[in-house]
Amino acid sequence: MSVIGNILWIIFGGWFTALLWLLGGVLACISIIGLPWGRACFVMAGFAFMPFGYESISREVLYGKGDIGTGVPGILGNTLWFIFAGLWIALAHVATAAALGLTIIGLPFAWQHIKLAELALFPIGKTVVPCELAAEARRRHAAEQLDRKRSA
């Protein structure tokens, strides 16, 4: 089902969404200071090109350890992103989802735009992986947290 969904997504405009994210990444990388946001845009471009069967997850949850994007610098970067770009991009994805959600056929595509909107709000420190891998990483992370609570 994911393959068919991704093919239909690309045919009916998903390529354009991915192209916009790619352009945003290139523009962000032109300046050195924009590199973290450029990397996030490239992650978003890949997700926007083929969203069916994939979801975003924090790298800290996925790998079991934090990095610069999941720590304080990532929080600062996400805050700046949210103010200057993230909120507006997420609203555009939500508006597109609302329009697609008016038809039954558009519902799966609307859901993908909601996933893109969620990632567009705070993309630094996240990555995109297959849904099964994200679910397993979340399960493992929850089990580790439960073990820590029990031993405390």
QUICORKA-V773221 format. One record per pair of residues at least 24 apart in sequence whose C-alpha atoms are under 8 Angstrom apart, sorted by the first residue. I is the first residue (numbers start at 1). J is the second residue. If there is no record, write none. Layout:
I|J  I|J
This chain:
2|52  2|53  3|52  5|52  6|49  6|50  6|51  6|52  9|49  9|50  9|109  10|49  10|50  14|48  14|49  14|50  15|48  15|49  17|45  17|48  17|49  18|44  18|45  18|46  18|47  18|48  18|49  19|45  20|45  21|45  21|48  36|77  36|124  37|77  37|81  37|124  40|123  40|124  40|126  41|123  43|127  43|128  44|116  44|119  44|120  44|123  47|116  47|128  48|116  51|112  52|112  53|130  53|131  54|128  54|129  54|130  54|131  55|115  55|128  55|129  55|130  55|131  55|134  56|115  56|119  56|126  56|127  56|128  56|129  56|134  57|126  57|127  57|128  57|129  57|134  58|125  58|126  58|127  59|125  59|126  59|127  60|125  61|137  61|138  61|141  62|134  62|137  62|138  62|141  63|137  64|141  67|125  68|125  69|124  69|125  69|126  70|124  70|125  70|126  74|124  74|125  75|124  77|124  78|121  78|122  78|123  78|124  79|122  81|121  81|122  82|121  82|122  86|120  86|121  86|122  87|120  87|121  89|117  89|120  89|121  90|116  90|117  90|118  90|120  90|121  91|117  92|117  93|117
